[in-house]
Amino acid sequence: MRTVMSSRPSTNFVFCWTLLFSLVCNPVNAANEINKNESIDDSPQYLRRKLDTSSLRPQPRIINGDDVESDRYPYFSLMYGQAMCGAVLIGPRLVLSAAHCANAASQFRVGAWNGVTDGVQIDIQSKIVHESYTPSRFDHDIVLFQLQSEAPYEYIRLQKEKVSGGKMTVIGFGDTDSSSRLALASTLQEVELEYVDNETCDQGHGGRGDVMDDMMCAASKGKDSCIGDSGGPLILRGDTAADDRLVGLVSWGRGCALDGYPGVYTRVSHFYEWIEETACTNFPDDVPSYMNCNLILGLPTETPTIAPIEMPPSYFPIDMPSDMPSETPTVTMTPTANATAAFPDIEIIAWTPKEKLGLCQGDCDSDSECITGLKCFQRQKEIPETYLVPGCGDPRGLDLNVDICYNASVSNDRST
């Protein structure tokens, strides 16, 4: 139920709630219709323009959208009780919606797609409405819910950065008819809208400051969200659900899909810190991993402990310079007194060689970097506790991470 502002401030919510309450008692499909002869005229708190909707032709979708592909938006959630509202899963047990939908139902249908009775039903455990929510102006129109159990669906990630242009998608089961009839969708609908800047949007709604900084607007000719879509997600659509980002929540509008009257949405980026802080403070075990609760709550950040590498007693590490050039010059290891002429000197040709490496040359990462017939000897893995390269000179002093090309048929027994 996106709220459609009316000329009767005192009964606006009564119209919205009772209108959709009547639908709860009857199966909802595309044929469900009810007359919504809502007068639209001047009002100090609501409409600023007189509009005549009687001559508008019915539109076939959300308004004028398309059926959603099965499971494309697994995070979509539906409230279907005293009223109908959309919502969005933002964590395994966390759901966002519009504050004016806070009492729409006692449970969510998460993952709803094929009808308003679809999805997994999960009861609401608790909810937190934004402390500054103003019903008369729909200011701070946001509420955070905690579910009693985890939803078996993928949740959407919040867009932290402010959106200032481009195309977005809104989804919902709400009114598909922009005329005076109410016709709810039989399957989840989606429609693509264009961003409208706040100044232009506010002028369209009368230029009296109704569109505030915590709101954003979107519209396309003949397309819109409508009654029943309130609280549903406005998203930046990616290639998959995992790539989608939540940017808004359906909040309010004047009429549906009327030229010059963009739909108004709760701007998620404006409330990112509130969402993060509220979730971390009240539901820390349910907060998605990309939110930093330790930082929010002032807790110490754990620094991972890295175990030191134990070097064999016969070798010592090489101190590598911090300003190592990208192309390292050839380094020839001088054979020790214990090495014999039968074992060629080890040469470090480069850390990332461009040419194939020969016998006793490194540093290789795989056999493909060695010339034909040779293999890359992984010194830390293949002969534990010795790190000697078969058929090559003494590698004493050579860092253990350096791997060398060698002849696999040569024995490592240096006593012969």
N, C-alpha and C positions, 0 to 999 in steps of 0.2 A: 504494500500500500504506500506508494509515494503520495505524500500529502498534497492535495490540490487546494490551494488557498481559496477561501470563499468569502462572501460578504457577511457571514455570520460567525464572528470570532468565537462567541461563547458556545456555538454548536458545531464548530468545525470538526473537532475530534469525534463528537457523537456521530456525525455523519459517516466519518471514515470507519470507526470501529463497528457500528451497528450494521452498516452496509455490508461489510465483509463477514460479520458474524452470521448473517443469514445464509451465507454461502457454505459455512461450516456444516450446516444441517443438511446439505444436499450435495450429491456428487458433482464435482466441478469438471466441465469439459468445455470445448470451444463453443458449444451451443448455449452455455449458461449466460444469460443476459439479464440485466436489471436496469431500470431507468435511473440515471443519475442526474436528473434535472437540477443541477446545482447552479443557482443564479450567480452571476459574475458581475460585480459592479464596484464602484469606488468604496474604499474602506481605509481608515487611518492605519490599520495594522496589517491588512492583507492586500487585496488587489488595488492597483493604481489605475487600471484601465477598464472600460466597459468592453466586454467581448461577447459576440453572438456566436454560439457554437451550434445552433440549430441547423444551419445549412451545411455543416461539414459532413463529408462522406466518411463512412466507416473505413478504417484501415485494417488490413488483415493480420498484423503481427504486434510486437511488444510496445512500441508502435512501428509497424512496417519493418519488422526484423525477419529472422529466419529461425527454423528449427535448429536446435543445438545437436551436434553429433554426439552420440552416446559416450558418456564418461569424459568428455572434453574438459569439463569444469568440475572436477571431483570435490573441490573445496566449497562449491555452492551449497548453502544451507537454507532451509525454509522454516518459517514459523507459521503454523496453520492451526489457530485456536480461536481466541476471541477476535482475532483479526488475522490478516495474512501479510507477512513481511518477508523480505529476503534477508540474507546474512551471509557471512563468509568465514570459513575456517582459517585461522591464522596460526594455529598450533594444534597439537594432538587433542588438547582439551580446551582450547580457547577460540571464541567466536566473536567477531565484531558485527555490529549492526547500528542502525540509527537509534538515537535515544528515544524518539517518539514511538519506537517499536518495542520498548523495554517490556511492556506487559501484554504483548500480542499472543503469547503462548507459553506453556510451561515446559516445552521440549522443542528440540530441533529435529528436522528430517535432513540429515547430512548426506550429501551426494544425491539429492533429489534430481531427477532428470525426466523420467517418464511419468509425469503427472504429479499432482500435489500430494498424493499419498505415497509417493515413491521415497526411496532413501532409507537410511538407518535411523531409527528413532532413538534419541538420547536425551534424557531429562536434563534440565538446567539445575546446576547445583547452587550457583550464586551469580550475581551480576553487579556491576558498578557503572552507574550513569555518571557522565562527566558532571563535576560539581557546579559548573557554570552554565549548564544547559538551560536555555530560556524557551519554553514552549511557544510563547507568542511570536517569537522571531526565528525559531529553529536555529538559534545560535548554539554552538558546541553540541551539535546533534550527533552524539556518539555514545555507545554503551559497549562495555566489555563483559562477555559472559564466560563462566567456567562450566564445563560439562561434567556430569557425574562420572563419565568414563571416556576413554580415548576413542576417537572416531577412526574407523579403519580406512581413512582416505587421506590423500595428499593434501597438505595445507598450502596456502599461497603466501609468498613473501611480501612484506610491505615495501613500498617505494619511499625511501627516506628523502630523496631529493625532490624539490618542488617542480611540478610539471607546468610548463608554460606554453605548450603548443602540441600539435600533432593529433593523431587519431587514437581513439579509445573505444573499448567495447563494454556495453552494459548488458547484463543478463537478468532474467526473471520470469516469473509466471504471471505477472500482473496484467492489467487491462490491455487488450489488443485492439480496442475500438476507440478512436479519438472523438467520436460523437457523444451524444448524451447516454448511449447504452454502455453497460459494463459487460464485457465479454472476456473472461479469463482464458489463458492459454491451456491447452491440453498437454503440451510438452514444453520443456524449458526453451525460452527464446533468447536470441542475441541480436544486437544491432550495433553497427559501428557509427560513432559520433565524432565530431570535430571539436577540439578545444575552443572555448570562447573566453576571452580575457574578462576579468571581473568588472572592469569599467564598462565595457560594451554590454555585458550581461545585466549589470545594474540599471543601465539606461533603458534596456528593454523592459525591465520590470518596474519602470516608473521613475528611476533616477533618485530614489529617496534613501539610499544606503541599505537596502534590504540585503544585498549581496556583500557579505563581509569577508575579511581576510581568511577566516577559517573555512570558507566555502570556495568551490570552483564550479565552472559551468561547462556544459557540452551540449551540442545540438547539431542536427543535420536536417535538411528539408524533408518534412513529412515523417521524421523518425524521432523517437523519444522513449524514455521510460514513463511509466504512468502509475495509476492507483494499483496497489498490490506489489509494486516493485521496491517500495521503501526498504532501506537498509541493505539492499543487494549491492554487489560489487561493481564498480567501474574500474576497468583494468587496462593496463598496457599489455596487449596480447603478444605472447611469444610464440615460438614454433610449437611448443608443448606446454602443458600445464605447469611444469617445473620452471619454465622460463617466464611465466606470467608474473606481473607485479601489480599489487593493489594500489590504486591512486585515489579512489573515492568511494563514497557510499551514497546511494540514492537518498535524497533528503526531501526536496519540495519543488513545486513548480506551479505555474498558472495555466490551467488547461493542460492538454497533452499534445505535443507535436504542432503547436501553433507557431507560425512564423513570427520571429522577433521576440519569442519568450523562451530562451534556453532553459533546459532542465538544470536544477541546482543540486550540487552534491557536497557532502562533507569532505573537505580536503584532508586526506590521510597524512600527508607530509607535515601539515600544521600540527597534527596530534601525535606524531611519531614518538616524541619524548614522553608524552602523557601515557601513551599505550605501553611503552617500554617500562616506565617507572611504575605504573599501576600493576602491570603483570608481574614484574620482578618483586614488588613489595607484597602483593597479595597471593600470587600463585607462582612462586619461584620454581617449583618442580615442573611446571607446565610450560615454561617459557622456551620458545625455539632457540636453538643453539647460536644463531647469528646475533642474538641480542646479548649484550654484556651486562648481566645482572651484578657481577662483582663490582664493576665500575659504578653502576647505578646505586648500589647499596653501600659503597665505600669499603668493600671487603678487599683483603689483599689478593693480588693476582698471583697465582701459582706459577713459578718458573720451573720448567722441566729440568730435571737433573740428568746430565749427560755423563755416563760412566766413562772413565779414562780408558784408553786403549793400552793394554799391557804389552810392552815390547819384549821380545826375546832377550835374554841377558847378554847374548853375544852381539847384539846390534844396538844402535843408538839412532834417534830421530834426526832428520835434517831440518834445520830451521829455514823455512821457505820465506823469501822476502814478501812483504805485504803488497808491494807494487809490482807484482809479477807481470811482465808484458804479455799481451795476448798471444804473440808468437814467440815461444821460447827457443833460444838458439840450441843447437846440438850440444849435448853434454856427454863427454866420454868418461866412463868410470875407469880409473887406473887400477889394474889388477893388483891384488895384495901379494905378499911374499908366498902365501899358501897356495895361490892359484898357479896352475900349470898352463903351458902353452896349448894343452889339449882343450882348454875351455876359453872361448873367445871372450873379450871384454864386453861388459854390458854397456850399451849406449842408450841414453834417453834422447830420442830424436825430437819428440815434441809431445806436449800433453794432449793435443788433439791433432794427430798427424794427418796430413793431406795425402801423403803417399803411402803405399804399402810398406810395412815394416819387415826388415830382414831378420836373420838369426841374431838373437840376444839384443834385439832393439825394442824399445818401448816409447811411449806408454800405450798399450793396446786396450781396447774394451771388448773385443770379440775376435774370433778366428778370422773373420772377414777382413780385418785390418792387417793381417799378416800375409806375406807372400805365399804362393801355392806350396803346400807341403808342410808348412809350419802352423802351429796353434798358439793361441794366446794363453799363457800360463798365469792363472789367478793365484797370486802368491799367498794370500791369506786363507785360501780355501782348499787348495789341492794337496799340499804337503804340510800339515800343521806342525808347529814347533820348530821347523827348519827354515822355511821361506826361501830355500835355495832354489835356483832356477836350473833344471836339468840341462847339462851340456853347456852352461855359461859360467863366466867368472864369478868371483865372490861378490855377492850383493850387499855386503856389510856397509851400513850407512845409507842404504837406499830406502826411502820411505816405503812402508808396507803396502801402501795403496797403489804403487806403481806395478803394473803387470807387463810381462815381457814375452815376446815371440820366441818359441823354442821348437826343437825337433823332438816330437813325442817319442820317437824310437830310441833316443839316447838315454842311458841310465843316469841316475842322479848320484851314483856312488863315486865320490871324488877320490876314494882311496886307491883306485885302480889306475 
